[in-house]
Amino acid sequence: MAATVLAVSGCTPPARKDNRIMAAQGERVECGSLVFNVLESVWLAQLGELPMARMPKHRFLKIRLSVTNGGGTVAGCPMQTLLDVNDNSYPEMNDVTGVEEWLGMVRMLQPGETSIGWIVFDVPQKSYTLRLTDGLIENEHVGYVKIPYSIE
């Protein structure tokens, strides 16, 4: 019986190992021809000022980043995604009117051009991983940045 238990336990698949290469805020992340750098992150209870303030479902997380087109042709920078520890994904908000220096929805970069601005998410307060991508349908390049939870 002991041999059966050992044989069965030896057949259990190993726990999934995450092979993502994680960068920290402030580190360069290359995704194909796009080069990202997460400059800072800030939690907000609202966007804008009362009485016109926009209230979140959870909490607003603003992430300031730079993106540079290191390629030789015009490149688009798609909307990005946050992942929690269970790999639940949270898409970037596509309407954050009133946020100064918002990167916007249409992000076309000329060769060598750098754009710096904010992207915004409405998410529960905790640590996340920012999934960065060049958005290519075939041969997508992806990078990851740890966004630690911090109380302001």
C-alpha positions as CSV (number, residue, x, y, z in Angstrom):
1,M,0.0,0.0,0.0
2,A,2.9,2.4,0.8
3,A,4.3,1.8,-2.7
4,T,0.9,2.7,-4.2
5,V,0.8,6.0,-2.2
6,L,4.3,6.9,-3.2
7,A,3.6,6.1,-6.9
8,V,0.4,8.2,-7.0
9,S,2.0,11.1,-5.2
10,G,4.9,11.0,-7.7
11,C,2.4,11.5,-10.5
12,T,1.1,14.8,-9.2
13,P,2.0,17.5,-11.6
14,P,4.3,20.2,-10.2
15,A,2.9,23.5,-9.2
16,R,2.9,26.0,-12.1
17,K,6.0,28.1,-12.1
18,D,5.6,31.6,-13.3
19,N,8.4,32.4,-15.8
20,R,7.5,36.0,-16.2
21,I,10.4,38.4,-15.9
22,M,9.3,41.1,-13.5
23,A,10.7,44.6,-13.6
24,A,10.4,47.1,-10.8
25,Q,9.0,50.6,-11.2
26,G,11.7,52.8,-12.8
27,E,13.2,49.9,-14.7
28,R,13.3,49.8,-18.5
29,V,10.9,47.2,-20.1
30,E,11.3,46.4,-23.8
31,C,8.2,45.0,-25.7
32,G,9.3,44.7,-29.3
33,S,10.0,48.2,-30.6
34,L,8.3,49.9,-27.6
35,V,10.3,50.7,-24.5
36,F,8.3,51.4,-21.3
37,N,9.3,52.8,-18.0
38,V,6.8,53.0,-15.1
39,L,7.6,56.3,-13.3
40,E,5.1,56.3,-10.4
41,S,1.7,55.0,-9.2
42,V,-0.9,56.8,-7.2
43,W,-4.2,55.7,-5.6
44,L,-7.1,58.2,-5.8
45,A,-10.6,58.2,-4.2
46,Q,-11.9,60.3,-7.1
47,L,-11.0,61.9,-10.5
48,G,-11.4,65.6,-10.7
49,E,-12.9,68.0,-8.2
50,L,-16.3,68.2,-6.7
51,P,-19.1,68.7,-7.8
52,M,-18.0,67.2,-11.1
53,A,-15.7,64.5,-9.6
54,R,-15.9,61.0,-11.0
55,M,-16.2,58.3,-8.4
56,P,-14.7,54.8,-8.8
57,K,-16.4,51.5,-8.4
58,H,-13.4,50.5,-6.2
59,R,-10.5,52.9,-6.3
60,F,-8.6,54.7,-9.1
61,L,-5.0,53.6,-9.7
62,K,-3.1,56.1,-11.8
63,I,0.2,54.9,-13.3
64,R,2.5,57.4,-14.9
65,L,4.7,55.9,-17.6
66,S,6.9,56.7,-20.5
67,V,6.8,54.8,-23.8
68,T,9.4,55.2,-26.5
69,N,9.2,53.9,-30.0
70,G,12.7,52.4,-30.5
71,G,11.8,51.1,-34.0
72,G,12.2,52.5,-37.4
73,T,8.5,52.9,-38.3
74,V,5.4,54.4,-36.7
75,A,4.2,52.2,-33.8
76,G,0.9,52.2,-31.9
77,C,0.9,51.7,-28.1
78,P,-2.3,49.8,-27.1
79,M,-4.2,50.0,-23.9
80,Q,-2.6,48.0,-21.1
81,T,-3.8,45.6,-18.4
82,L,-3.3,45.0,-14.7
83,L,-3.1,41.5,-13.3
84,D,-3.7,40.5,-9.6
85,V,-2.1,37.6,-7.9
86,N,-4.7,35.2,-9.3
87,D,-4.1,36.5,-12.9
88,N,-7.5,38.2,-12.9
89,S,-7.1,41.0,-15.5
90,Y,-8.3,44.6,-15.2
91,P,-8.3,46.7,-18.4
92,E,-7.1,50.2,-18.6
93,M,-10.0,52.8,-18.5
94,N,-10.7,54.3,-21.9
95,D,-12.4,57.4,-20.6
96,V,-10.6,59.4,-18.0
97,T,-11.6,62.9,-19.2
98,G,-10.2,65.5,-16.9
99,V,-6.9,63.6,-16.0
100,E,-4.1,65.9,-17.0
101,E,-1.4,64.3,-19.1
102,W,-3.6,61.3,-19.9
103,L,-1.9,59.2,-22.6
104,G,-5.2,59.0,-24.4
105,M,-6.8,56.2,-26.4
106,V,-5.0,56.7,-29.7
107,R,-1.2,56.4,-29.1
108,M,0.8,56.6,-32.3
109,L,4.5,57.2,-31.9
110,Q,6.9,58.2,-34.6
111,P,10.3,56.5,-34.7
112,G,12.4,57.7,-31.7
113,E,9.4,59.5,-30.2
114,T,8.6,59.3,-26.4
115,S,5.3,60.0,-24.8
116,I,4.9,60.4,-21.1
117,G,1.5,60.4,-19.3
118,W,-1.0,58.6,-17.1
119,I,-3.0,55.5,-17.6
120,V,-5.9,54.8,-15.1
121,F,-7.5,51.7,-13.7
122,D,-10.6,51.2,-11.4
123,V,-9.5,48.3,-9.2
124,P,-9.6,47.1,-5.5
125,Q,-6.6,48.4,-3.5
126,K,-3.8,45.8,-3.5
127,S,-0.6,45.0,-5.3
128,Y,-0.7,44.3,-9.0
129,T,1.4,43.4,-12.0
130,L,1.2,45.8,-15.0
131,R,1.1,43.7,-18.2
132,L,2.7,45.8,-20.9
133,T,2.4,44.9,-24.6
134,D,3.2,46.2,-28.0
135,G,-0.2,44.9,-29.1
136,L,1.0,42.9,-32.1
137,I,-1.5,40.3,-33.1
138,E,1.2,37.9,-34.3
139,N,4.4,37.7,-32.3
140,E,3.2,39.9,-29.4
141,H,6.0,41.1,-27.1
142,V,5.0,41.4,-23.4
143,G,6.7,42.7,-20.3
144,Y,5.7,42.9,-16.6
145,V,6.1,45.5,-13.9
146,K,5.3,45.1,-10.2
147,I,3.0,47.7,-8.9
148,P,3.3,47.4,-5.1
149,Y,0.4,48.6,-2.9
150,S,1.3,51.6,-0.8
151,I,-0.8,53.8,1.4
152,E,-0.4,57.5,0.5
